[in-house]
Amino acid sequence: MNNHERIVIYGGLVLLLGLSIAALSDGSRAAVADVGQTATPLGPAQTLSLVENGRELLLRNRDGRLAWDDNDYARAYSIAFVHIGRAIGPLLEAEEYVEEYQRLDAEVREKDEEIAQRIFEFREEHKDVAPDDPDAGQIQQAFQLLLQEREQWRIEGTRQLGQLAADQVERAYRDLIAAVEVVAERRRIDLVYRFIPTGNEFMAANPPQAYTGIRARIALKYPESLDITDAVMEELALEVE
């Protein structure tokens, strides 16, 4: 048998083998993929059936997500993480927030100083009143009312400053969420979790703070590529270190 005959016979065998595989595959639900052609998509197909031990798992496309049942829970969702402390800290240091807090702090201090001045003037006015003076009791009562007014204002001033700080934190949080929404929409991310990188120091002064540091680190292991903190900070026009 010469070389030409071998080529013809071998070529025919390859062709017959290819036709046999095509015939065996026709009408079946399994797909044969060429690992060397990964860039070529399989399909289109409505479903993909995976079978193990007689149990079938039917995969399909639901709203652009891989689904294995008709309910909303049996779907594959993309996830990412954001270290919110890195973003909220700089947001709260913005000039708008700092000036707002300083204005209220100045108002609280001014009111406190005004009451303190009234207390000083009252003391000066009645410093020569003797204990046996007929008006001593009434004067002492008026003085106690001034002291009570100052204490009540300090409590109220502290409350107002605390309320403002809480409001600023919430506003910064809302700005952060808006940026997360934009980045998630752009990158087609379904779920974004807040987290603290496991490598960050706890900076704890006591055991309760240390345990809080553990609880705050909800992700124990994660691909670094899932951390979209930098992208969110860029969306907020914050400097990325």
Backbone hydrogen bonds, N-H to C=O, Kabsch-Sander energy under -0.5 kcal/mol:
donor,donor_aa,acceptor,acceptor_aa,energy
6,R,2,N,-2.0
7,I,3,N,-2.3
8,V,4,H,-1.9
9,I,5,E,-2.7
10,Y,6,R,-3.0
11,G,7,I,-2.4
12,G,8,V,-2.1
13,L,9,I,-2.2
14,V,10,Y,-2.3
15,L,11,G,-2.0
16,L,12,G,-2.5
17,L,13,L,-2.6
18,G,14,V,-2.3
19,L,15,L,-2.2
20,S,16,L,-2.3
21,I,17,L,-2.3
22,A,18,G,-2.1
23,A,19,L,-2.2
24,L,20,S,-2.4
25,S,21,I,-2.0
26,D,22,A,-1.4
28,S,25,S,-1.8
33,A,31,A,-0.6
35,V,33,A,-0.8
37,Q,34,D,-2.7
38,T,35,V,-0.6
40,T,37,Q,-1.8
48,L,59,L,-2.1
50,L,48,L,-0.5
50,L,57,L,-2.8
52,E,55,R,-2.4
55,R,52,E,-2.1
57,L,50,L,-3.4
58,L,56,E,-0.5
59,L,48,L,-3.1
59,L,57,L,-0.7
60,R,67,A,-2.4
61,N,46,Q,-0.5
62,R,60,R,-0.6
62,R,65,R,-2.8
65,R,62,R,-1.2
67,A,60,R,-2.8
68,W,74,A,-2.0
69,D,74,A,-0.7
74,A,71,N,-0.5
75,R,73,Y,-1.6
76,A,66,L,-2.7
77,Y,75,R,-0.7
80,A,191,L,-1.7
81,F,226,L,-2.9
82,V,193,Y,-2.4
84,I,82,V,-1.3
86,R,83,H,-1.1
87,A,83,H,-0.7
87,A,84,I,-0.5
88,I,84,I,-3.1
89,G,85,G,-1.6
91,L,87,A,-1.8
92,L,88,I,-2.5
93,E,89,G,-0.9
94,A,91,L,-1.3
98,V,94,A,-2.4
99,E,95,E,-2.7
100,E,96,E,-1.7
101,Y,97,Y,-2.3
102,Q,98,V,-2.5
103,R,99,E,-2.3
104,L,100,E,-1.7
105,D,101,Y,-2.6
106,A,102,Q,-2.3
107,E,103,R,-2.0
108,V,104,L,-2.5
109,R,105,D,-2.4
110,E,106,A,-2.5
111,K,107,E,-2.2
112,D,108,V,-2.1
113,E,109,R,-2.8
114,E,110,E,-2.1
115,I,111,K,-2.0
116,A,112,D,-2.4
117,Q,113,E,-2.3
118,R,114,E,-1.8
119,I,115,I,-2.1
120,F,116,A,-2.3
121,E,117,Q,-2.7
122,F,118,R,-2.2
123,R,119,I,-2.3
124,E,120,F,-2.4
125,E,121,E,-2.3
126,H,122,F,-1.8
127,K,124,E,-0.7
129,V,126,H,-1.3
133,D,130,A,-1.8
136,A,133,D,-1.9
139,I,135,D,-2.5
140,Q,136,A,-2.5
141,Q,137,G,-2.1
142,A,138,Q,-2.2
143,F,139,I,-2.2
144,Q,140,Q,-2.3
145,L,141,Q,-1.8
146,L,142,A,-1.6
147,L,143,F,-2.1
148,Q,144,Q,-2.5
149,E,145,L,-2.3
150,R,146,L,-2.3
151,E,147,L,-2.2
152,Q,148,Q,-2.7
153,W,149,E,-2.3
154,R,150,R,-2.2
155,I,151,E,-2.0
156,E,152,Q,-2.4
157,G,153,W,-3.6
158,T,154,R,-2.2
159,R,155,I,-2.0
160,Q,156,E,-2.6
161,L,157,G,-2.4
162,G,158,T,-2.4
163,Q,159,R,-2.7
164,L,160,Q,-2.4
165,A,161,L,-2.4
166,A,162,G,-2.3
167,D,163,Q,-2.6
168,Q,164,L,-2.5
169,V,165,A,-2.1
170,E,166,A,-2.2
171,R,167,D,-2.5
172,A,168,Q,-2.6
173,Y,169,V,-2.3
174,R,170,E,-2.6
175,D,171,R,-2.3
176,L,172,A,-2.3
177,I,173,Y,-2.6
178,A,174,R,-2.2
179,A,175,D,-1.9
180,V,176,L,-2.5
181,E,177,I,-2.6
182,V,178,A,-1.8
183,V,179,A,-2.5
184,A,180,V,-3.1
185,E,181,E,-2.4
186,R,182,V,-2.2
187,R,183,V,-2.2
188,R,184,A,-0.7
189,I,184,A,-2.7
190,D,78,S,-1.1
191,L,78,S,-2.5
193,Y,80,A,-2.7
195,F,82,V,-1.8
200,N,197,P,-1.6
210,A,206,N,-1.9
211,Y,207,P,-2.7
212,T,208,P,-2.1
213,G,209,Q,-2.0
214,I,210,A,-1.6
215,R,211,Y,-2.6
216,A,212,T,-2.0
217,R,213,G,-0.6
217,R,214,I,-1.1
218,I,216,A,-1.4
220,L,218,I,-0.7
226,L,223,P,-2.1
227,D,224,E,-1.7
228,I,81,F,-2.6
228,I,226,L,-0.8
232,V,228,I,-2.1
233,M,229,T,-2.6
234,E,230,D,-2.3
235,E,231,A,-1.8
236,L,232,V,-1.5
237,A,234,E,-1.3
238,L,233,M,-3.0
241,E,239,E,-0.6
